[in-house]
Amino acid sequence: MDEHAGVGIRRYEEDGAARSGARGRAGAGRARRSPWAVRLGGVTKSHGSGRAAVTALDDVTAELPYGTFTAVMGPSGSGKSTLLHCASGLERPDRGTVEIAGRDLGPLNERQRTELRRERVGFVFQGLNLLPALTVEQNITLPVRLAGRRLRLDSGWLDELLTRTGLADRRKHRPGELSGGQQQRVAIARALIARPEVVFADEPTGALDTASARNVLELLRQLVDDVGQTVLMVTHDPVAASYADAVLLLADGRVTDVLHRAPAVAIAERMTRLGA
């Protein structure tokens, strides 16, 4: 990473620490061991073996403060999805450390990692994975019900999520009765129902039309600003990335630069330089 990128990350960390200190709906009721919602230290990850091995991440270090919105961009094959998978505990890095809310994922076995993801992490994917036989409300509350006694449903928080996502009057509808944008908002509410420390979003607007994508991005931005939610989003769209506080630019598995509150035009220009 060049010197400019390093300075950018420090500035981002200071800003996030200042912004997230007083807010407390996301991760409510949990003691925080670290100022970082997510921390990666020297993370390296390869796919394949021997001569066929491909380095997806190469000594990546990044620290995401609570209450910030981070976008990850880069050319195809730059390591964006692998970064998200390692940061969220879906994949183990070959080297380096990953922490979520101050907890090192390295020593955890698979059961412990699954429990941590269930209780501390929310996921939003381009493929929504909504259950067609369940209502909007049932889809949203499914993670809490699957967790059994480990999580308790907060009906007030459910009502707030339904209101924020504009789904209050559709809580008894099924996914097939909703538009694509509404379905994605159901997926976002489901990711937030357990009050996760961080939400990982992989191309959440990739399959949406322009208006629906804008609504989803505005919702994510509001959740960061209003309830202190931490969001890490992988995207190929400079417009989507412009909603973030910071944009991490990847190339060949390395963070090459960090842009702060950059407009879409500036992000697109920097991506062009990376060969995207």
Secondary structure as GFF3:
##gff-version 3
##sequence-region A 1 276
A	DSSP	alpha_helix	3	20	.	.	.	ID=ss1
A	DSSP	beta_strand	36	47	.	.	.	ID=ss2
A	DSSP	three_ten_helix	50	52	.	.	.	ID=ss3
A	DSSP	beta_strand	54	65	.	.	.	ID=ss4
A	DSSP	beta_strand	69	73	.	.	.	ID=ss5
A	DSSP	alpha_helix	80	87	.	.	.	ID=ss6
A	DSSP	beta_strand	95	100	.	.	.	ID=ss7
A	DSSP	beta_strand	103	104	.	.	.	ID=ss8
A	DSSP	alpha_helix	110	120	.	.	.	ID=ss9
A	DSSP	beta_strand	121	125	.	.	.	ID=ss10
A	DSSP	alpha_helix	136	147	.	.	.	ID=ss11
A	DSSP	three_ten_helix	148	150	.	.	.	ID=ss12
A	DSSP	alpha_helix	155	164	.	.	.	ID=ss13
A	DSSP	three_ten_helix	168	170	.	.	.	ID=ss14
A	DSSP	three_ten_helix	175	177	.	.	.	ID=ss15
A	DSSP	alpha_helix	180	192	.	.	.	ID=ss16
A	DSSP	beta_strand	198	202	.	.	.	ID=ss17
A	DSSP	alpha_helix	210	227	.	.	.	ID=ss18
A	DSSP	beta_strand	230	234	.	.	.	ID=ss19
A	DSSP	alpha_helix	238	241	.	.	.	ID=ss20
A	DSSP	beta_strand	246	251	.	.	.	ID=ss21
A	DSSP	beta_strand	254	260	.	.	.	ID=ss22
A	DSSP	alpha_helix	264	274	.	.	.	ID=ss23
###
